[in-house]
Amino acid sequence: MEFDILQQLNEEQRAAVACTEGYVRVIAGAGSGKTKALAHRYAYLVQELGISTANILCVTFTNKAANEMKTRIRSMIGDSDTGLVATFHGFCVRLLREDIHTMQYPEHFMILDSEDADTVLKNVYQENKIDSRAYTLTMAKDMISFRKHREDYLSWFLEMDLEKLREKYLNSPNPREQIFYGYLYEQRKVFGLDYDDLILSALYILKNFEEKRHKWQEKLEYIMVDEFQDVSAAQYELADLLSGYHKNLFIVGDPDQTIYSWRGADVHYILNFDKHHPDTQTIVMDRNYRSSPEILDVSNSLIAKNRLRVEKSLKPIRQAGRKALYNHARTVKEEAEWIAGKIKELREEGAGFSDIAILYRAHFVSRSLEEIFVKQQIPYVLYSGIEFYRRREVKDILSYLRMVAAGDDMSFLRVVNVPRRNIGNKRLDLLKEYAGAKGCSLYDALKENLQQDLIARSKASEFVDLIEKYRGIYKELKITDLLTGILNDSGYESMLRQSGEEERLDNLAELKQSVYNYEKETGEETLLEDYLQRIALFSNMDKKERKDSVKMMTVHTAKGLEFPYVFVCGLNEGIFPGKRVDTEEGLEEERRLAYVAYTRAGIGLFLSDAEGMNYDGSFRFPSRFIFNIGREYLNYVRELEPGLATNARHYISASERKLNLSAAGFSPGDQVRHKAFGLGKILEVKKEKGCYVIQFEKLETARNISFHAPLEGER
Ligand SMILES: Nc1ncnc2c1ncn2[C@@H]1O[C@H](COP(=O)(O)OP(=O)(O)OP(=O)(O)O)[C@@H](O)[C@H]1O
C-alpha cells in the first residue's frame, strides 16, 4: 500500500520522512514545513514501518508545540499513546520518575519552577539580610545555574547530606555562597529539582548507571528533535547519549531562528552536527509555503545583514500579494490608532480578528495598544504577560495542593497566612529557627508548636486541621473534589468574593475546569502528585485560546506560530533592538528575532514605530530593522522627514561602530597582559556579556574583564 501521507509532501519533505535510519539533519527555513515533515515522519515510522510509539521520542520546544504535534499525529495514526512527544524537560521528568531512585530521590520528587526558585531565594536573602539591589535574583539564578553546569556538580551534591549542606550554608563566608548553599539546602529539604536539575539529573543517571543507560537507549529506537538551533549543551548531550545505541537521530532546525542564546542555546550544535557525526545526511528545505513573495523579500533582505550565518534564501510558493507596509508615528498613541485603523480595514476585507497577531519585543509595548483596543472595542487576548499558571491565585491554590501532597516550605510560606491567620514574620521567624535546629519542614515545626504561646494565639491550628484533613483523604478523592474542598474550607474563595476579585475567581474556575479535563484524559489512576508535576512544566503558551480575538504576544512567544496578518510594532532603536545589546552577536540575535517576527506572516505584514523617549532620556529613532530592509520592498505610509532619517542613520552607524569595538579579540587559551593585573590566561569568552573570564597569575580567582579593556596579546 502506498502511504498516501507522503503524497502531500514536497520532495525534500518526502526525503526527510523516508530517510529513517542514521543521523539526519534538516536545515529548514522559516515556513518551509519542517513541523509538518516531523509529524509525517512520526506517522510514517508507526504506520509504514510498524514502529511502536513507545519507541519513538519526539522532542519539541514548548508544551504547546508538543500538544499540537500530538494532535497532528493522532489525526494521522488514530488514537494512540504519544507520551514520548514532549519537551526535553517533559521527557526528563518521565525518565526521572522511573529512575530517580538511583539518586536516592523519591519517585514523586518536586519540580521547582522559576517562581519557586524566586521564593526560595527571597527567603535566603531575608535570612541573611542580603541586599537584592546589590545582588539581583537574576544574578543569583545565573550564578546557581552556572555552578550546576560544572562537570562534577551532581556527584558532589549527592554526596552531601542535608546536615552537611546546612553546615555549608551557615558557614558561608559571603552572600554568593550563602545564596548558593541556601538554595541547595532548601532544594534538598523537599527533594526539589529545578529546570536545570531535570536535564542534569537525567544525564547523570544515564552516564553513571550503565543498566539505565542501556534501557533508555534500547527503548528509544528513533529520536527526533525539533528547533535544534536552540538546544543547549546539556540538551545536546542528552539527545546524543540517548541515540547512542540505535544511532537514529533526526534533527530539524533553522540557524536563522536561534533566539535563545541568552538561555544557553548554541547554534553550533546544528551547524557542526555533521562534524560530530560524519555519516550525517543533510536535507535543506527552503521553499516557503507560508508567506507571500513580498513578505519573503522583506525577511530575506533583513537577515542577509547578519554576518555570522550560513547563507540561504527562502523561495516563495505562494502567489504575489501586497507589499509590506511601514508607518512612522509621532506618538505611541498615534501608532496604536494606526494599528487599530488597519485592523478595521482588514475586517472589512473579510479577515477575522484571530487572523491578526501583534508582535512586540517587550511586554510594555502592549499597554498603549490595549488602551486603544478597549476604547475601540477590538477584542484581543494577551498571550504573554502573566501566564496562567503563574497568577497569584492559581499559584496559591496549587500550593495548597502541594501542602497536602508534600508539605514543602515554599508552599507553606505562600499560603500559611492566606487568608490571614495571624501568622506574620515574628511567628514565622520562630518556626524557622525551630525547623533549622531540628532539620524539619516549617509545617512540621508548626505542628509541633501549636501549643506554644505565641502560636496558640494565632489561627495556626485551623490551617493544620485543614491540611491534615485532606492528607487523610486525598488519595480517595478526585482532584477536582479536593480542589473544591480546599477552596471552601480554607476560606480562600470567600476571601476573593468579599474583596470582589472577579477576575481571580474566573481564573480559579478555569483551573477547576482544567483539572476536570485532566482527570477525564488520564482516567482512573490520576494521582495528585502526577498532576502537580505536570503543572510545574507548563509555560506561558499553555493558555486557552479565546474566541475571535486579536492575538498579542512577544516575538519569543510567537516562535513556531503563523498568522495571516502580522503587525510588528515598537520598532525603535532602544526597544527592538533593545538597549542592552552591546555586542555584535547580541545584535545579530536581535536581528534573528526580527526575522522570526516578519516570517510569521502569511498575507500581510505591517511594521510600525513611534517617536518618544527611552527611559534613559535618549530619543527613540526608527529601528535599524526597518532600514535593513531594501527600500524597494517596503511601502512607507509617509516618507520620513529628511532630518529624522539622517539623524537616525547617524545614530545607528555610531552604535554599530561601538559594537565593533566590543567584539572579542581573543580566544580561550590566549595569554594576555592587563595594565594592572599583569599576565593572565583567557579561560572563557562570554560573548553575550561582552567580557572575558581571565585567570591572572597574581590573582587567586578569575575575573570578568570587559572586551573594552586594553589588553595586549602575549606570546
Ligand atoms: N508540502 C506542503 N504543501 C502545502 N503546504 C505546506 C507543505 N508543507 C508545509 N505547508 C504549510 O506551510 C506552513 C508552514 O509549515 P510549518 O508550520 O510546518 O513550517 P515550519 O518550517 O515549522 O515554520 P517555522 O520554522 O517558521 O515555524 C503551514 O501552513 C503548512 O501547512
The ligand as an SDF file (V2000), in Angstrom:
LIG
                    3D

 31 33  0  0  0  0  0  0  0  0999 V2000
    4.1740   20.2750    1.1820 N   0  0  0  0  0  0  0  0  0  0  0  0
    3.3480   21.2480    1.5520 C   0  0  0  0  0  0  0  0  0  0  0  0
    2.3200   21.6040    0.7690 N   0  0  0  0  0  0  0  0  0  0  0  0
    1.4780   22.5970    1.1400 C   0  0  0  0  0  0  0  0  0  0  0  0
    1.5800   23.3200    2.2690 N   0  0  0  0  0  0  0  0  0  0  0  0
    2.5740   23.0130    3.1020 C   0  0  0  0  0  0  0  0  0  0  0  0
    3.5130   21.9640    2.7930 C   0  0  0  0  0  0  0  0  0  0  0  0
    4.4000   21.8940    3.8160 N   0  0  0  0  0  0  0  0  0  0  0  0
    4.0290   22.8530    4.7110 C   0  0  0  0  0  0  0  0  0  0  0  0
    2.9380   23.5190    4.2880 N   0  0  0  0  0  0  0  0  0  0  0  0
    2.2680   24.6270    5.0280 C   0  0  0  0  0  0  0  0  0  0  0  0
    3.2310   25.6610    5.2530 O   0  0  0  0  0  0  0  0  0  0  0  0
    3.0420   26.3010    6.5170 C   0  0  0  0  0  0  0  0  0  0  0  0
    4.3190   26.2450    7.3140 C   0  0  0  0  0  0  0  0  0  0  0  0
    4.5780   24.9320    7.7440 O   0  0  0  0  0  0  0  0  0  0  0  0
    5.2060   24.5930    9.1480 P   0  0  0  0  0  0  0  0  0  0  0  0
    4.4730   25.3150   10.2160 O   0  0  0  0  0  0  0  0  0  0  0  0
    5.3700   23.1280    9.2390 O   0  0  0  0  0  0  0  0  0  0  0  0
    6.6030   25.3400    8.9340 O   0  0  0  0  0  0  0  0  0  0  0  0
    7.8790   25.4460    9.8280 P   0  0  0  0  0  0  0  0  0  0  0  0
    9.0160   25.0900    8.9440 O   0  0  0  0  0  0  0  0  0  0  0  0
    7.7320   24.6670   11.0750 O   0  0  0  0  0  0  0  0  0  0  0  0
    7.9370   27.0110   10.1340 O   0  0  0  0  0  0  0  0  0  0  0  0
    8.7520   27.9390   11.1910 P   0  0  0  0  0  0  0  0  0  0  0  0
   10.1420   27.3960   11.3300 O   0  0  0  0  0  0  0  0  0  0  0  0
    8.7540   29.2810   10.5250 O   0  0  0  0  0  0  0  0  0  0  0  0
    7.9790   27.9770   12.4470 O   0  0  0  0  0  0  0  0  0  0  0  0
    1.8930   25.5750    7.1660 C   0  0  0  0  0  0  0  0  0  0  0  0
    0.7310   26.3180    6.9880 O   0  0  0  0  0  0  0  0  0  0  0  0
    1.8410   24.2430    6.4320 C   0  0  0  0  0  0  0  0  0  0  0  0
    0.5470   23.6730    6.4180 O   0  0  0  0  0  0  0  0  0  0  0  0
  1  2  1  0
  2  3  1  0
  2  7  2  0
  3  4  2  0
  4  5  1  0
  5  6  2  0
  6  7  1  0
  6 10  1  0
  7  8  1  0
  8  9  2  0
  9 10  1  0
 10 11  1  0
 11 12  1  0
 11 30  1  0
 12 13  1  0
 13 14  1  0
 13 28  1  0
 14 15  1  0
 15 16  1  0
 16 17  2  0
 16 18  1  0
 16 19  1  0
 19 20  1  0
 20 21  2  0
 20 22  1  0
 20 23  1  0
 23 24  1  0
 24 25  2  0
 24 26  1  0
 24 27  1  0
 28 29  1  0
 28 30  1  0
 30 31  1  0
M  END
$$$$
